[in-house]
Amino acid sequence: MGDPCGIGPEVVLKALTSQRIGNEADFVILGSERILRDVAENLVLNVKIHSLRRNSGFSKMVEGVADGINVLDLDNVSGWDTFSRKPLPECGRASVEYIQEAINLAMGNRIDAMVTAPVSKEAIKMPGYEFTGHTELLKEMTSTKNVVMMMVGGKLRVAFVTTHLAIKDITHFINQENVFSTLKITETGLKKFFHLERPRIAVCALNPHCGDGGRFGTEESEFIVPAIKQAQEVGIDCKGPISADMVFNQAIHGDFDVVVVHYHDQGTIPIKLCAFESGVNITLGIPFIRTSPTHGTAFDIAGKGIANPGSMIEAIRMAMTMTNEAVNLNP
């Protein structure tokens, strides 16, 4: 459900009651039944909400409750103020517990995929959590060595070497091992979930003009070029580094299937320019499928009933498609 104070409950309900989400999958929301009922009432949604409990026989999926929306209520939001539209410690803790429960269900093979609504990084820090977002928590709880955040929107796919870091810290994580790992995991994910037998990967430069022979930085020559050569030696079709002011235009026009970028805004800006209301975030490398919208909690419009569910709808559809692709590969 995401942060209870944000637009997560609204976009989840709007998405699951949308005609664009069919009956090809069974859904259960991890969140607060009371909050979801309040949101449904405010949105004037004619939908039945069925409450489940952890000890109520929750099986691999909910059977026999197909005429409404199923909610696994964790009973972890006690005094939620429906008028608070800001980061709160209680909501930060609840957001994390929803994610943790979903990961446990996925790791126990009780669900096939998870779609996460937005959380507030400020709120999840308030109760003492140190990780910076979904991707980092997924990596930690699944004991996965390397994960890749990939965003998809319009004609563009972007995979990230680093995720949520301060600009001043980025260069400390740009090394041959991290770039190569990103290339390898990205290629595997595109083959597995996107019908691409030999994905064409562009590697974005970190510095302006690809470092301009070392004048603007040496990361290209020291780390990025060696990682590209290492990837090419094992059969990965990748080219670069290509200057950031050129590579996205080339990808949009069909020259590449994905662009590997090095830091958060380098990739999220072009994705949101192409697909602000329909982008999808995918975590590659973990042992199950996870997607999410590419927007945040939007506290400023939460509770007003005007949140666009497009990105959540696409995230759910993407999770369904990826699940079907995985099943077809491993019948």
DOVO-246066 format. One record per residue (C-alpha): residue in three letters; chain; z, x, y. Coordinates in Angstrom, 1 decimal, decimal comma. Example, Ala and Ser with C-alpha at 12.3 -4.5 7.8 and 13.67 -1.06 7.14 Angstrom:
residues 2
(atom ALA A (7,8 12,3 -4,5))
(atom SER A (7,1 13,7 -1,1))
***
This chain:
residues 331
(atom MET A (0,0 0,0 0,0))
(atom GLY A (0,5 3,0 2,3))
(atom ASP A (2,9 3,0 5,2))
(atom PRO A (4,5 -0,5 5,6))
(atom CYS A (4,2 -0,2 9,4))
(atom GLY A (0,5 0,7 9,4))
(atom ILE A (-2,7 -1,2 8,6))
(atom GLY A (-2,5 -0,4 4,9))
(atom PRO A (-1,1 -3,8 3,7))
(atom GLU A (-3,7 -5,5 5,9))
(atom VAL A (-6,8 -3,6 4,7))
(atom VAL A (-5,7 -3,7 1,1))
(atom LEU A (-5,4 -7,5 1,2))
(atom LYS A (-8,6 -7,9 3,1))
(atom ALA A (-10,4 -5,7 0,6))
(atom LEU A (-9,1 -7,3 -2,5))
(atom THR A (-10,0 -10,8 -1,2))
(atom SER A (-13,5 -9,6 -0,1))
(atom GLN A (-16,6 -10,8 -1,8))
(atom ARG A (-17,7 -7,2 -2,0))
(atom ILE A (-15,0 -6,6 -4,6))
(atom GLY A (-15,9 -8,4 -7,8))
(atom ASN A (-14,0 -9,0 -11,0))
(atom GLU A (-15,2 -5,9 -12,8))
(atom ALA A (-11,7 -4,4 -12,6))
(atom ASP A (-8,1 -5,5 -12,6))
(atom PHE A (-5,9 -4,5 -9,7))
(atom VAL A (-2,3 -4,1 -9,0))
(atom ILE A (-0,8 -3,2 -5,6))
(atom LEU A (2,2 -0,8 -5,5))
(atom GLY A (4,2 -2,0 -2,5))
(atom SER A (6,4 -4,7 -1,0))
(atom GLU A (5,8 -8,3 -2,1))
(atom ARG A (7,6 -9,5 1,0))
(atom ILE A (5,5 -7,5 3,4))
(atom LEU A (2,3 -8,4 1,7))
(atom ARG A (3,2 -12,1 1,8))
(atom ASP A (3,9 -11,8 5,5))
(atom VAL A (0,6 -10,1 6,1))
(atom ALA A (-1,3 -12,7 4,0))
(atom GLU A (0,3 -15,5 6,0))
(atom ASN A (-0,5 -13,9 9,3))
(atom LEU A (-4,1 -13,4 8,2))
(atom VAL A (-4,2 -17,0 6,8))
(atom LEU A (-5,4 -15,7 3,5))
(atom ASN A (-5,3 -18,4 0,7))
(atom VAL A (-4,2 -16,0 -2,0))
(atom LYS A (-1,6 -16,1 -4,7))
(atom ILE A (0,7 -13,0 -4,9))
(atom HIS A (2,3 -12,3 -8,3))
(atom SER A (5,3 -10,0 -8,3))
(atom LEU A (5,8 -7,5 -11,1))
(atom ARG A (8,7 -5,2 -11,9))
(atom ARG A (8,9 -1,8 -13,5))
(atom ASN A (10,8 -3,2 -16,4))
(atom SER A (8,8 -6,4 -16,8))
(atom GLY A (6,5 -5,2 -19,4))
(atom PHE A (3,9 -3,7 -17,1))
(atom SER A (1,2 -2,7 -19,5))
(atom LYS A (-2,0 -0,6 -19,1))
(atom MET A (-3,2 -3,4 -16,8))
(atom VAL A (-2,0 -6,8 -16,0))
(atom GLU A (-3,2 -9,4 -18,5))
(atom GLY A (-3,1 -13,2 -18,0))
(atom VAL A (-2,6 -13,0 -14,2))
(atom ALA A (-6,2 -13,2 -12,9))
(atom ASP A (-5,9 -15,9 -10,3))
(atom GLY A (-4,3 -13,9 -7,5))
(atom ILE A (-3,1 -10,5 -6,5))
(atom ASN A (-0,6 -8,6 -8,6))
(atom VAL A (2,1 -6,5 -6,8))
(atom LEU A (4,4 -4,0 -8,5))
(atom ASP A (7,3 -4,2 -6,1))
(atom LEU A (9,4 -1,0 -6,0))
(atom ASP A (12,2 -2,7 -4,0))
(atom ASN A (12,3 0,3 -1,7))
(atom VAL A (12,0 -1,3 1,8))
(atom SER A (15,2 -3,2 2,6))
(atom GLY A (15,3 -3,8 6,4))
(atom TRP A (11,7 -3,4 7,4))
(atom ASP A (11,2 -4,5 11,0))
(atom THR A (8,0 -6,4 11,1))
(atom PHE A (7,6 -5,5 14,8))
(atom SER A (8,0 -1,8 14,3))
(atom ARG A (4,6 -0,2 14,5))
(atom LYS A (5,6 3,5 14,5))
(atom PRO A (6,6 6,2 12,1))
(atom LEU A (10,0 5,4 10,5))
(atom PRO A (11,9 7,4 7,9))
(atom GLU A (12,3 4,4 5,6))
(atom CYS A (8,6 3,7 5,6))
(atom GLY A (7,8 7,4 5,0))
(atom ARG A (10,1 7,4 2,0))
(atom ALA A (8,6 4,2 0,7))
(atom SER A (5,0 5,5 1,1))
(atom VAL A (5,8 8,6 -1,0))
(atom GLU A (7,4 6,5 -3,7))
(atom TYR A (4,3 4,3 -4,0))
(atom ILE A (2,2 7,4 -4,5))
(atom GLN A (4,6 8,9 -7,0))
(atom GLU A (4,7 5,8 -9,0))
(atom ALA A (0,9 5,5 -9,0))
(atom ILE A (0,6 9,2 -10,2))
(atom ASN A (3,1 8,5 -13,0))
(atom LEU A (1,1 5,5 -14,1))
(atom ALA A (-2,1 7,5 -14,0))
(atom MET A (-0,7 10,4 -15,9))
(atom GLY A (0,7 8,0 -18,5))
(atom ASN A (-2,8 6,5 -18,9))
(atom ARG A (-1,5 3,1 -17,8))
(atom ILE A (-4,1 2,8 -15,0))
(atom ASP A (-7,6 4,2 -14,8))
(atom ALA A (-7,7 5,1 -11,1))
(atom MET A (-5,6 5,0 -7,9))
(atom VAL A (-6,7 4,1 -4,4))
(atom THR A (-4,3 5,0 -1,7))
(atom ALA A (-3,9 3,4 1,7))
(atom PRO A (-3,0 5,6 4,7))
(atom VAL A (0,3 7,2 5,1))
(atom SER A (1,9 8,7 8,3))
(atom LYS A (2,4 12,5 7,9))
(atom GLU A (5,1 12,2 10,7))
(atom ALA A (6,9 9,4 8,8))
(atom ILE A (6,9 11,2 5,4))
(atom LYS A (8,4 14,3 7,1))
(atom MET A (11,3 12,3 8,5))
(atom PRO A (13,2 11,9 5,2))
(atom GLY A (12,7 15,5 4,4))
(atom TYR A (9,4 15,7 2,4))
(atom GLU A (7,6 19,0 3,1))
(atom PHE A (4,1 18,3 1,8))
(atom THR A (1,5 17,3 4,4))
(atom GLY A (-0,5 14,5 2,7))
(atom HIS A (-1,8 12,8 -0,4))
(atom THR A (-3,9 15,8 -1,6))
(atom GLU A (-1,0 18,2 -1,6))
(atom LEU A (1,4 15,8 -3,4))
(atom LEU A (-1,3 15,0 -6,0))
(atom LYS A (-1,7 18,8 -6,6))
(atom GLU A (2,0 19,3 -7,0))
(atom MET A (2,8 16,3 -9,2))
(atom THR A (-0,1 16,9 -11,6))
(atom SER A (0,6 20,7 -11,8))
(atom THR A (-3,0 21,3 -10,9))
(atom LYS A (-3,8 24,8 -9,7))
(atom ASN A (-6,7 24,0 -7,4))
(atom VAL A (-7,8 20,6 -6,0))
(atom VAL A (-10,6 19,7 -3,6))
(atom MET A (-10,7 17,0 -1,0))
(atom MET A (-14,2 15,6 -0,7))
(atom MET A (-15,3 13,0 1,7))
(atom VAL A (-18,4 10,8 1,3))
(atom GLY A (-20,0 8,7 4,0))
(atom GLY A (-23,5 7,6 4,7))
(atom LYS A (-25,9 10,4 3,7))
(atom LEU A (-23,3 13,0 3,8))
(atom ARG A (-20,8 14,6 1,4))
(atom VAL A (-18,3 17,2 2,5))
(atom ALA A (-15,9 19,3 0,4))
(atom PHE A (-13,0 21,2 2,0))
(atom VAL A (-11,7 24,7 1,2))
(atom THR A (-8,5 23,9 3,1))
(atom THR A (-7,1 20,6 4,0))
(atom HIS A (-4,2 20,0 6,4))
(atom LEU A (-3,5 23,3 8,2))
(atom ALA A (-2,9 24,3 11,8))
(atom ILE A (-5,9 26,1 13,2))
(atom LYS A (-4,0 29,3 13,6))
(atom ASP A (-3,2 29,4 9,9))
(atom ILE A (-6,7 28,6 8,5))
(atom THR A (-8,0 32,2 8,2))
(atom HIS A (-5,0 33,1 6,0))
(atom PHE A (-6,4 30,8 3,3))
(atom ILE A (-10,1 31,7 3,6))
(atom ASN A (-10,7 34,2 0,7))
(atom GLN A (-13,1 34,6 -2,1))
(atom GLU A (-11,0 33,0 -4,7))
(atom ASN A (-10,4 29,8 -2,7))
(atom VAL A (-14,1 29,4 -1,6))
(atom PHE A (-15,3 30,0 -5,2))
(atom SER A (-12,8 27,6 -6,6))
(atom THR A (-14,0 24,9 -4,2))
(atom LEU A (-17,6 25,5 -5,1))
(atom LYS A (-16,8 25,3 -8,8))
(atom ILE A (-14,6 22,1 -8,6))
(atom THR A (-17,1 20,4 -6,3))
(atom GLU A (-20,1 21,1 -8,6))
(atom THR A (-18,1 19,8 -11,6))
(atom GLY A (-17,1 16,6 -9,7))
(atom LEU A (-20,7 15,9 -8,5))
(atom LYS A (-22,0 16,3 -12,1))
(atom LYS A (-19,4 14,1 -13,6))
(atom PHE A (-19,3 11,3 -11,1))
(atom PHE A (-22,5 11,3 -9,1))
(atom HIS A (-25,4 11,7 -11,6))
(atom LEU A (-26,3 15,1 -10,2))
(atom GLU A (-27,4 17,5 -13,0))
(atom ARG A (-27,7 20,5 -10,6))
(atom PRO A (-26,0 19,8 -7,3))
(atom ARG A (-27,4 21,6 -4,3))
(atom ILE A (-24,5 23,0 -2,3))
(atom ALA A (-24,5 24,3 1,3))
(atom VAL A (-21,7 26,6 2,3))
(atom CYS A (-20,8 26,2 6,0))
(atom ALA A (-19,9 29,3 8,1))
(atom LEU A (-16,4 29,5 9,4))
(atom ASN A (-17,3 31,3 12,7))
(atom PRO A (-20,0 30,5 15,3))
(atom HIS A (-23,4 31,9 14,4))
(atom CYS A (-22,0 32,9 11,0))
(atom GLY A (-19,9 35,6 12,7))
(atom ASP A (-23,0 37,1 14,4))
(atom GLY A (-22,8 40,4 12,4))
(atom GLY A (-19,0 40,6 12,8))
(atom ARG A (-18,9 40,0 16,5))
(atom PHE A (-17,2 36,6 16,1))
(atom GLY A (-15,3 37,3 12,9))
(atom THR A (-15,7 39,0 9,5))
(atom GLU A (-14,7 36,1 7,1))
(atom GLU A (-18,4 35,5 6,2))
(atom SER A (-19,1 39,0 5,1))
(atom GLU A (-15,7 39,7 3,5))
(atom PHE A (-15,0 36,4 1,7))
(atom ILE A (-17,6 33,7 2,0))
(atom VAL A (-20,8 35,7 1,0))
(atom PRO A (-19,0 37,3 -2,0))
(atom ALA A (-17,8 33,8 -3,2))
(atom ILE A (-21,4 32,4 -2,9))
(atom LYS A (-22,7 35,3 -4,9))
(atom GLN A (-20,0 34,8 -7,5))
(atom ALA A (-20,9 31,1 -7,8))
(atom GLN A (-24,6 31,9 -8,1))
(atom GLU A (-23,9 34,3 -10,9))
(atom VAL A (-22,4 31,5 -13,0))
(atom GLY A (-25,3 29,1 -12,3))
(atom ILE A (-24,1 27,1 -9,3))
(atom ASP A (-26,9 26,2 -6,9))
(atom CYS A (-25,4 27,2 -3,5))
(atom LYS A (-26,7 28,7 -0,3))
(atom GLY A (-25,1 30,0 2,8))
(atom PRO A (-23,3 30,7 4,9))
(atom ILE A (-25,1 28,3 7,2))
(atom SER A (-24,0 27,8 10,8))
(atom ALA A (-22,0 24,6 11,4))
(atom ASP A (-24,4 23,5 14,1))
(atom MET A (-27,2 23,4 11,6))
(atom VAL A (-25,9 22,6 8,2))
(atom PHE A (-24,9 19,0 8,6))
(atom ASN A (-28,3 18,0 10,0))
(atom GLN A (-30,0 19,7 7,0))
(atom ALA A (-27,7 17,8 4,6))
(atom ILE A (-28,3 14,4 6,2))
(atom HIS A (-32,0 15,0 5,9))
(atom GLY A (-31,7 15,7 2,1))
(atom ASP A (-31,8 19,4 1,8))
(atom PHE A (-28,3 19,5 0,2))
(atom ASP A (-26,1 17,2 -1,8))
(atom VAL A (-22,8 18,4 -0,3))
(atom VAL A (-21,6 20,8 2,4))
(atom VAL A (-18,6 22,9 1,7))
(atom VAL A (-16,6 23,4 4,9))
(atom HIS A (-13,5 25,5 5,6))
(atom TYR A (-11,1 23,3 7,6))
(atom HIS A (-10,2 19,7 8,3))
(atom ASP A (-12,0 18,9 11,5))
(atom GLN A (-15,1 20,9 10,6))
(atom GLY A (-15,8 18,3 7,9))
(atom THR A (-14,1 15,1 9,1))
(atom ILE A (-15,9 15,0 12,4))
(atom PRO A (-19,5 14,7 10,9))
(atom ILE A (-18,3 12,3 8,2))
(atom LYS A (-16,7 10,0 10,7))
(atom LEU A (-19,8 10,2 13,0))
(atom CYS A (-21,9 9,1 10,0))
(atom ALA A (-19,5 6,6 8,4))
(atom PHE A (-16,5 5,8 10,5))
(atom GLU A (-15,9 2,4 8,9))
(atom SER A (-17,1 3,2 5,4))
(atom GLY A (-16,2 6,7 4,5))
(atom VAL A (-14,3 7,5 1,3))
(atom ASN A (-11,9 10,4 0,5))
(atom ILE A (-12,0 11,7 -3,1))
(atom THR A (-9,6 14,1 -4,7))
(atom LEU A (-11,5 16,4 -7,2))
(atom GLY A (-9,8 18,6 -9,8))
(atom ILE A (-6,9 16,3 -10,8))
(atom PRO A (-6,8 14,7 -14,2))
(atom PHE A (-7,6 11,2 -13,0))
(atom ILE A (-9,6 9,4 -10,3))
(atom ARG A (-8,2 9,0 -6,8))
(atom THR A (-9,9 7,7 -3,7))
(atom SER A (-8,8 6,5 -0,3))
(atom PRO A (-10,2 5,4 3,1))
(atom THR A (-10,9 8,1 5,6))
(atom HIS A (-8,9 6,5 8,4))
(atom GLY A (-5,2 6,7 9,2))
(atom THR A (-2,3 4,3 9,7))
(atom ALA A (-3,6 3,0 13,1))
(atom PHE A (-0,1 1,9 14,3))
(atom ASP A (-1,7 0,8 17,6))
(atom ILE A (-3,6 -2,1 15,9))
(atom ALA A (-1,3 -2,8 13,0))
(atom GLY A (-0,1 -6,4 12,8))
(atom LYS A (-2,9 -7,7 15,0))
(atom GLY A (-5,2 -8,7 12,2))
(atom ILE A (-8,2 -6,8 13,5))
(atom ALA A (-8,2 -3,8 11,1))
(atom ASN A (-11,6 -3,2 9,5))
(atom PRO A (-11,3 -3,1 5,7))
(atom GLY A (-14,7 -1,4 5,2))
(atom SER A (-13,4 2,0 4,3))
(atom MET A (-10,9 0,6 1,9))
(atom ILE A (-13,6 -1,6 0,3))
(atom GLU A (-15,8 1,4 -0,2))
(atom ALA A (-12,8 3,4 -1,6))
(atom ILE A (-12,1 0,7 -4,2))
(atom ARG A (-15,8 0,4 -5,1))
(atom MET A (-16,1 4,2 -5,4))
(atom ALA A (-13,1 4,3 -7,7))
(atom MET A (-14,7 1,6 -9,9))
(atom THR A (-18,0 3,5 -10,0))
(atom MET A (-16,3 6,8 -10,8))
(atom THR A (-14,3 5,2 -13,6))
(atom ASN A (-17,4 3,7 -15,1))
(atom GLU A (-19,2 7,1 -14,9))
(atom ALA A (-16,3 8,8 -16,6))
(atom VAL A (-16,3 6,2 -19,4))
(atom ASN A (-20,0 6,6 -19,9))
(atom LEU A (-19,6 10,3 -20,3))
(atom ASN A (-16,7 10,0 -22,7))
(atom PRO A (-17,2 6,7 -24,6))
***
